[in-house]
Amino acid sequence: SSIIIKNYCLNSRLFTKGFIEAHSGDGILSGGEIHAFSYVRAKKIGLEQCPTFRVHVGVKYGLNEKLENLMADKDKLEQVLKDADGKIRSMARINPDIKNNPKLKSIITSRNLLYKKFQTADERIEQMIKTSMHPTPYVRADEDVFPGAVLVFYGTENVIKEQQGPSKFIFNKGMNKIDKVRPDAPIDEAEITEVSLDE
């Protein structure tokens, strides 16, 4: 799902798992909070003397919450495994013969299934992170980007300090920073130009 703005969008909170475009009519995105997975493109990002607002790209919205839930599930599994180990030790002291102790056998079987799930928790977390990060997100302004816009790529944040004309911003993974390129530059062949960004 993506969002296409027909004219302008001011002081709003926009969240999408796709892209956000506003390049028809006035084509203005300003104020509020903007989250897009792949890219944000508008004629103008911000307005003169607009309040600070954030434009997030590159990460699916809600990733942090999903990761916290997975980590909490992993912690719960770890506690259940510890409790099961204690119960197994206690029951084994009373009757260590698994053949004649079906309850102990059942708990051991359940514990083994839980342990397999626990072992794959880190893989599930890694997979969620991988699928929630866009490989080439960008922010593009066909006319202007105004001071106050805060560009956020993968959690790396930079504030536009001076008005920029037509611009495209990408994430330079090698340098772990946001770079400005020609607006029409393909992402993989982008030529880096000077840009005024906070470090």
Secondary structure, DSSP 8 states (H G I E B T S, - for coil): --EE-SSEEEEEEEE-SS-EEE-STT-EEEEEEEEESSEEEEEEES-TT---EEEEESB-TTHHHHHHHHHHHHHHHHHHHHHHHHHHHHHHHH---STT-HHHHHHHHHHHHHHHHHHTHHHHHHHHHHHTB-SS-EEEEEEEE-TTEEEEETTEEEEB-S-BSSEEEEEETTTTEEEEE-TT--GGG--EE---B--
